[in-house]
């Protein structure tokens, strides 16, 4: 029984080394990577880590139960920290990208500028905290850059979502933009700045 435990523990530590190598491979630090692709890789790596963590917990209790020397499981905790950092930064970037697409493609009259501002403020605050601890992280910097670019569009969102804008105002706006205006066709911010 002890020999089987030792064999399984060794296999678990080998898998942990693979998970850590994957976390440190650089694929989660590429600011040019597609968010959805990275999140897919993170899900796979996270599932592998979860399997390792569950086994580590179980094997540690077995080692204590059998009175054998308990292995050092600190690398399991370190992998958890690294995985959490990657999940947080890519999760925040994904959250912003989804919200941005929603805001830019929603009908102008349906936009709620206070809700948009509140979400942007929440993301900026979370990004600021992450930048303090990971100032050299290119992915975190990418999110900051994208948030800063979007904040420049906030006055436009506030104006185009103004319920006081009537059809004659929209006709004038579209005339300035050199685009045809059809009051029956919904339009979005993306159409205006396109």
Phi and psi restraints in degrees (value plus and minus 20) as a CYANA .aco file:
   2 UNK   PHI     -86.7   -46.7
   2 UNK   PSI     -60.1   -20.1
   3 UNK   PHI     -83.6   -43.6
   3 UNK   PSI     -60.2   -20.2
   4 UNK   PHI     -84.7   -44.7
   4 UNK   PSI     -61.2   -21.2
   5 UNK   PHI     -81.1   -41.1
   5 UNK   PSI     -63.9   -23.9
   6 UNK   PHI     -83.3   -43.3
   6 UNK   PSI     -62.0   -22.0
   7 UNK   PHI     -82.6   -42.6
   7 UNK   PSI     -66.2   -26.2
   8 UNK   PHI     -86.4   -46.4
   8 UNK   PSI     -57.0   -17.0
   9 UNK   PHI     -85.2   -45.2
   9 UNK   PSI     -62.6   -22.6
  10 UNK   PHI     -82.0   -42.0
  10 UNK   PSI     -63.2   -23.2
  11 UNK   PHI     -83.7   -43.7
  11 UNK   PSI     -59.8   -19.8
  12 UNK   PHI     -84.3   -44.3
  12 UNK   PSI     -62.4   -22.4
  13 UNK   PHI     -86.6   -46.6
  13 UNK   PSI     -54.0   -14.0
  14 UNK   PHI     -83.2   -43.2
  14 UNK   PSI     -62.6   -22.6
  15 UNK   PHI     -86.4   -46.4
  15 UNK   PSI     -56.4   -16.4
  16 UNK   PHI     -82.7   -42.7
  16 UNK   PSI     -61.2   -21.2
  17 UNK   PHI     -80.5   -40.5
  17 UNK   PSI     -60.0   -20.0
  18 UNK   PHI     -84.5   -44.5
  18 UNK   PSI     -61.7   -21.7
  19 UNK   PHI     -84.4   -44.4
  19 UNK   PSI     -65.4   -25.4
  20 UNK   PHI     -83.9   -43.9
  20 UNK   PSI     -61.6   -21.6
  21 UNK   PHI     -80.8   -40.8
  21 UNK   PSI     -60.2   -20.2
  22 UNK   PHI     -84.4   -44.4
  22 UNK   PSI     -63.7   -23.7
  23 UNK   PHI     -83.4   -43.4
  23 UNK   PSI     -50.2   -10.2
  24 UNK   PHI    -120.7   -80.7
  24 UNK   PSI     -13.1    26.9
  25 UNK   PHI     -89.1   -49.1
  25 UNK   PSI     -40.3    -0.3
  26 UNK   PHI      82.3   122.3
  26 UNK   PSI     -35.2     4.8
  27 UNK   PHI     -88.5   -48.5
  27 UNK   PSI     -38.3     1.7
  28 UNK   PHI    -115.4   -75.4
  28 UNK   PSI     -15.5    24.5
  29 UNK   PHI    -136.7   -96.7
  29 UNK   PSI     -14.7    25.3
  30 UNK   PHI    -104.4   -64.4
  30 UNK   PSI      89.8   129.8
  31 UNK   PHI     -89.4   -49.4
  31 UNK   PSI     -36.0     4.0
  32 UNK   PHI    -110.6   -70.6
  32 UNK   PSI     -25.5    14.5
  33 UNK   PHI     -88.2   -48.2
  33 UNK   PSI     132.3   172.3
  34 UNK   PHI     -92.6   -52.6
  34 UNK   PSI     110.4   150.4
  35 UNK   PHI     -78.0   -38.0
  35 UNK   PSI     -64.3   -24.3
  36 UNK   PHI     -84.8   -44.8
  36 UNK   PSI     -56.6   -16.6
  37 UNK   PHI     -85.0   -45.0
  37 UNK   PSI     -66.7   -26.7
  38 UNK   PHI     -83.9   -43.9
  38 UNK   PSI     -61.2   -21.2
  39 UNK   PHI     -83.2   -43.2
  39 UNK   PSI     -54.5   -14.5
  40 UNK   PHI     -84.2   -44.2
  40 UNK   PSI     -64.6   -24.6
  41 UNK   PHI     -83.3   -43.3
  41 UNK   PSI     -60.3   -20.3
  42 UNK   PHI     -84.0   -44.0
  42 UNK   PSI     -57.6   -17.6
  43 UNK   PHI     -83.2   -43.2
  43 UNK   PSI     -62.8   -22.8
  44 UNK   PHI     -85.0   -45.0
  44 UNK   PSI     -67.2   -27.2
  45 UNK   PHI     -85.0   -45.0
  45 UNK   PSI     -58.8   -18.8
  46 UNK   PHI     -83.0   -43.0
  46 UNK   PSI     -59.7   -19.7
  47 UNK   PHI     -85.5   -45.5
  47 UNK   PSI     -60.7   -20.7
  48 UNK   PHI     -84.6   -44.6
  48 UNK   PSI     -62.2   -22.2
  49 UNK   PHI     -83.5   -43.5
  49 UNK   PSI     -64.6   -24.6
  50 UNK   PHI     -77.9   -37.9
  50 UNK   PSI     -59.9   -19.9
  51 UNK   PHI     -83.2   -43.2
  51 UNK   PSI     -65.4   -25.4
  52 UNK   PHI     -83.3   -43.3
  52 UNK   PSI     -65.2   -25.2
  53 UNK   PHI     -83.3   -43.3
  53 UNK   PSI     -59.8   -19.8
  54 UNK   PHI     -84.6   -44.6
  54 UNK   PSI     -63.7   -23.7
  55 UNK   PHI     -86.3   -46.3
  55 UNK   PSI     -60.1   -20.1
  56 UNK   PHI     -80.2   -40.2
  56 UNK   PSI     -63.7   -23.7
  57 UNK   PHI     -83.2   -43.2
  57 UNK   PSI     -65.1   -25.1
  58 UNK   PHI     -85.8   -45.8
  58 UNK   PSI     -65.8   -25.8
  59 UNK   PHI     -86.6   -46.6
  59 UNK   PSI     -54.7   -14.7
  60 UNK   PHI     -83.6   -43.6
  60 UNK   PSI     -63.7   -23.7
  61 UNK   PHI     -85.6   -45.6
  61 UNK   PSI     -55.9   -15.9
  62 UNK   PHI     -84.5   -44.5
  62 UNK   PSI     -62.3   -22.3
  63 UNK   PHI     -82.2   -42.2
  63 UNK   PSI     -61.7   -21.7
  64 UNK   PHI     -85.6   -45.6
  64 UNK   PSI     -61.4   -21.4
  65 UNK   PHI     -83.7   -43.7
  65 UNK   PSI     -61.4   -21.4
  66 UNK   PHI    -104.6   -64.6
  66 UNK   PSI     -24.3    15.7
  67 UNK   PHI      51.1    91.1
  67 UNK   PSI       7.7    47.7
  68 UNK   PHI    -119.0   -79.0
  68 UNK   PSI     147.7   187.7
  69 UNK   PHI     -81.3   -41.3
  69 UNK   PSI     107.4   147.4
  70 UNK   PHI    -100.8   -60.8
  70 UNK   PSI     109.2   149.2
  71 UNK   PHI     -86.2   -46.2
  71 UNK   PSI     142.4   182.4
  72 UNK   PHI    -106.6   -66.6
  72 UNK   PSI      93.2   133.2
  73 UNK   PHI    -123.4   -83.4
  73 UNK   PSI      -0.6    39.4
  74 UNK   PHI     -84.9   -44.9
  74 UNK   PSI     -48.7    -8.7
  75 UNK   PHI     -86.9   -46.9
  75 UNK   PSI     -46.7    -6.7
  76 UNK   PHI     -85.3   -45.3
  76 UNK   PSI     -63.8   -23.8
  77 UNK   PHI     -86.6   -46.6
  77 UNK   PSI     -59.4   -19.4
  78 UNK   PHI     -83.4   -43.4
  78 UNK   PSI     -62.0   -22.0
  79 UNK   PHI     -82.7   -42.7
  79 UNK   PSI     -57.7   -17.7
  80 UNK   PHI     -82.4   -42.4
  80 UNK   PSI     -62.2   -22.2
  81 UNK   PHI     -83.4   -43.4
  81 UNK   PSI     -65.2   -25.2
  82 UNK   PHI     -84.8   -44.8
  82 UNK   PSI     -61.4   -21.4
  83 UNK   PHI     -82.9   -42.9
  83 UNK   PSI     -61.2   -21.2
  84 UNK   PHI     -82.6   -42.6
  84 UNK   PSI     -62.6   -22.6
  85 UNK   PHI     -79.8   -39.8
  85 UNK   PSI     -67.8   -27.8
  86 UNK   PHI     -84.7   -44.7
  86 UNK   PSI     -61.4   -21.4
  87 UNK   PHI     -83.4   -43.4
  87 UNK   PSI     -61.8   -21.8
  88 UNK   PHI     -84.7   -44.7
  88 UNK   PSI     -69.0   -29.0
  89 UNK   PHI     -87.9   -47.9
  89 UNK   PSI     -62.2   -22.2
  90 UNK   PHI     -94.6   -54.6
  90 UNK   PSI     -51.5   -11.5
  91 UNK   PHI     -84.7   -44.7
  91 UNK   PSI     -62.4   -22.4
  92 UNK   PHI     -86.2   -46.2
  92 UNK   PSI     -61.7   -21.7
  93 UNK   PHI     -82.9   -42.9
  93 UNK   PSI     -63.6   -23.6
  94 UNK   PHI     -83.1   -43.1
  94 UNK   PSI     -63.9   -23.9
  95 UNK   PHI     -78.3   -38.3
  95 UNK   PSI     -63.5   -23.5
  96 UNK   PHI     -86.4   -46.4
  96 UNK   PSI     -64.4   -24.4
  97 UNK   PHI     -81.8   -41.8
  97 UNK   PSI     -60.7   -20.7
  98 UNK   PHI     -85.6   -45.6
  98 UNK   PSI     -65.2   -25.2
  99 UNK   PHI     -84.0   -44.0
  99 UNK   PSI     -63.3   -23.3
 100 UNK   PHI     -79.4   -39.4
 100 UNK   PSI     -66.7   -26.7
 101 UNK   PHI     -80.7   -40.7
 101 UNK   PSI     -60.8   -20.8
 102 UNK   PHI     -83.0   -43.0
 102 UNK   PSI     -65.5   -25.5
 103 UNK   PHI     -87.6   -47.6
 103 UNK   PSI     -60.1   -20.1
 104 UNK   PHI     -95.7   -55.7
 104 UNK   PSI     -44.2    -4.2
 105 UNK   PHI    -125.4   -85.4
 105 UNK   PSI     -23.3    16.7
 106 UNK   PHI     -95.5   -55.5
 106 UNK   PSI     128.8   168.8
 107 UNK   PHI     -78.3   -38.3
 107 UNK   PSI     115.1   155.1
 108 UNK   PHI     -73.3   -33.3
 108 UNK   PSI     -59.1   -19.1
 109 UNK   PHI     -92.1   -52.1
 109 UNK   PSI     -34.5     5.5
 110 UNK   PHI    -115.4   -75.4
 110 UNK   PSI     -27.2    12.8
 111 UNK   PHI     -91.6   -51.6
 111 UNK   PSI     121.7   161.7
 112 UNK   PHI    -134.0   -94.0
 112 UNK   PSI      78.9   118.9
 113 UNK   PHI     -81.6   -41.6
 113 UNK   PSI     -49.5    -9.5
 114 UNK   PHI     -88.4   -48.4
 114 UNK   PSI     -60.1   -20.1
 115 UNK   PHI     -87.1   -47.1
 115 UNK   PSI     -60.2   -20.2
 116 UNK   PHI     -82.0   -42.0
 116 UNK   PSI     -67.0   -27.0
 117 UNK   PHI     -82.8   -42.8
 117 UNK   PSI     -60.6   -20.6
 118 UNK   PHI     -82.3   -42.3
 118 UNK   PSI     -62.7   -22.7
 119 UNK   PHI     -86.9   -46.9
 119 UNK   PSI     -61.7   -21.7
 120 UNK   PHI     -83.0   -43.0
 120 UNK   PSI     -63.9   -23.9
 121 UNK   PHI     -80.2   -40.2
 121 UNK   PSI     -61.8   -21.8
 122 UNK   PHI     -81.8   -41.8
 122 UNK   PSI     -64.3   -24.3
 123 UNK   PHI     -88.9   -48.9
 123 UNK   PSI     -57.9   -17.9
 124 UNK   PHI     -84.2   -44.2
 124 UNK   PSI     -61.9   -21.9
 125 UNK   PHI     -83.2   -43.2
 125 UNK   PSI     -65.8   -25.8
 126 UNK   PHI     -84.7   -44.7
 126 UNK   PSI     -60.2   -20.2
 127 UNK   PHI     -85.9   -45.9
 127 UNK   PSI     -58.8   -18.8
 128 UNK   PHI     -80.8   -40.8
 128 UNK   PSI     -64.9   -24.9
 129 UNK   PHI     -81.2   -41.2
 129 UNK   PSI     -62.8   -22.8
 130 UNK   PHI     -88.2   -48.2
 130 UNK   PSI     -57.4   -17.4
 131 UNK   PHI     -84.1   -44.1
 131 UNK   PSI     -53.0   -13.0
 132 UNK   PHI     -82.1   -42.1
 132 UNK   PSI     -58.7   -18.7
 133 UNK   PHI    -113.5   -73.5
 133 UNK   PSI     -39.2     0.8
 134 UNK   PHI    -155.4  -115.4
 134 UNK   PSI      37.0    77.0
 135 UNK   PHI     -84.0   -44.0
 135 UNK   PSI     -42.4    -2.4
 136 UNK   PHI    -117.1   -77.1
 136 UNK   PSI     -13.0    27.0
 137 UNK   PHI     -99.9   -59.9
 137 UNK   PSI      97.1   137.1
 138 UNK   PHI     -86.4   -46.4
 138 UNK   PSI     -50.4   -10.4
 139 UNK   PHI     -90.7   -50.7
 139 UNK   PSI     -62.3   -22.3
 140 UNK   PHI     -84.7   -44.7
 140 UNK   PSI     -59.0   -19.0
 141 UNK   PHI     -86.1   -46.1
 141 UNK   PSI     -57.7   -17.7
 142 UNK   PHI     -80.1   -40.1
 142 UNK   PSI     -65.1   -25.1
 143 UNK   PHI     -82.6   -42.6
 143 UNK   PSI     -61.6   -21.6
 144 UNK   PHI     -80.1   -40.1
 144 UNK   PSI     -65.5   -25.5
 145 UNK   PHI     -80.9   -40.9
 145 UNK   PSI     -65.0   -25.0
 146 UNK   PHI     -86.7   -46.7
 146 UNK   PSI     -57.9   -17.9
 147 UNK   PHI     -85.0   -45.0
 147 UNK   PSI     -62.8   -22.8
 148 UNK   PHI     -82.2   -42.2
 148 UNK   PSI     -60.7   -20.7
 149 UNK   PHI     -83.6   -43.6
 149 UNK   PSI     -61.5   -21.5
 150 UNK   PHI     -89.4   -49.4
 150 UNK   PSI     -56.9   -16.9
 151 UNK   PHI     -79.0   -39.0
 151 UNK   PSI     -46.7    -6.7
 152 UNK   PHI     -89.8   -49.8
 152 UNK   PSI     -40.0     0.0
 153 UNK   PHI    -111.3   -71.3
 153 UNK   PSI     -27.9    12.1
 154 UNK   PHI     -78.3   -38.3
 154 UNK   PSI     -62.0   -22.0
 155 UNK   PHI     -80.2   -40.2
 155 UNK   PSI     -56.9   -16.9
 156 UNK   PHI     -83.8   -43.8
 156 UNK   PSI     -63.7   -23.7
 157 UNK   PHI     -82.4   -42.4
 157 UNK   PSI     -60.9   -20.9
 158 UNK   PHI     -82.1   -42.1
 158 UNK   PSI     -60.4   -20.4
 159 UNK   PHI     -92.2   -52.2
 159 UNK   PSI     -65.6   -25.6
 160 UNK   PHI     -94.2   -54.2
 160 UNK   PSI     -36.3     3.7
 161 UNK   PHI    -114.3   -74.3
 161 UNK   PSI     -16.7    23.3
 162 UNK   PHI     -85.5   -45.5
 162 UNK   PSI      99.3   139.3
 163 UNK   PHI     -87.4   -47.4
 163 UNK   PSI     -33.4     6.6
 164 UNK   PHI     -96.7   -56.7
 164 UNK   PSI     -34.0     6.0
 165 UNK   PHI     -89.7   -49.7
 165 UNK   PSI     104.1   144.1
 166 UNK   PHI    -124.4   -84.4
 166 UNK   PSI     156.3   196.3
 167 UNK   PHI     -79.0   -39.0
 167 UNK   PSI     -57.0   -17.0
 168 UNK   PHI     -84.9   -44.9
 168 UNK   PSI     -54.9   -14.9
 169 UNK   PHI     -86.7   -46.7
 169 UNK   PSI     -63.5   -23.5
 170 UNK   PHI     -84.8   -44.8
 170 UNK   PSI     -57.8   -17.8
 171 UNK   PHI     -81.0   -41.0
 171 UNK   PSI     -60.7   -20.7
 172 UNK   PHI     -87.4   -47.4
 172 UNK   PSI     -62.1   -22.1
 173 UNK   PHI     -81.3   -41.3
 173 UNK   PSI     -66.4   -26.4
 174 UNK   PHI     -87.7   -47.7
 174 UNK   PSI     -52.8   -12.8
 175 UNK   PHI     -83.7   -43.7
 175 UNK   PSI     -63.1   -23.1
 176 UNK   PHI     -82.1   -42.1
 176 UNK   PSI     -57.6   -17.6
 177 UNK   PHI     -97.3   -57.3
 177 UNK   PSI     -31.2     8.8
 178 UNK   PHI      52.7    92.7
 178 UNK   PSI      10.1    50.1
 179 UNK   PHI    -139.4   -99.4
 179 UNK   PSI     128.0   168.0
 180 UNK   PHI     -91.0   -51.0
 180 UNK   PSI     124.8   164.8
 181 UNK   PHI    -133.5   -93.5
 181 UNK   PSI     106.9   146.9
 182 UNK   PHI    -143.2  -103.2
 182 UNK   PSI      90.0   130.0
 183 UNK   PHI     -81.9   -41.9
 183 UNK   PSI     -38.7     1.3
 184 UNK   PHI    -106.1   -66.1
 184 UNK   PSI     -35.3     4.7
 185 UNK   PHI    -117.5   -77.5
 185 UNK   PSI     100.6   140.6
 186 UNK   PHI     -86.7   -46.7
 186 UNK   PSI     127.8   167.8
 187 UNK   PHI    -155.1  -115.1
 187 UNK   PSI     140.7   180.7
 188 UNK   PHI    -148.8  -108.8
 188 UNK   PSI     155.3   195.3
 189 UNK   PHI     -79.0   -39.0
 189 UNK   PSI     -60.0   -20.0
 190 UNK   PHI     -77.5   -37.5
 190 UNK   PSI     -56.6   -16.6
 191 UNK   PHI     -86.5   -46.5
 191 UNK   PSI     -53.7   -13.7
 192 UNK   PHI     -97.4   -57.4
 192 UNK   PSI     -54.5   -14.5
 193 UNK   PHI    -126.5   -86.5
 193 UNK   PSI     -22.0    18.0
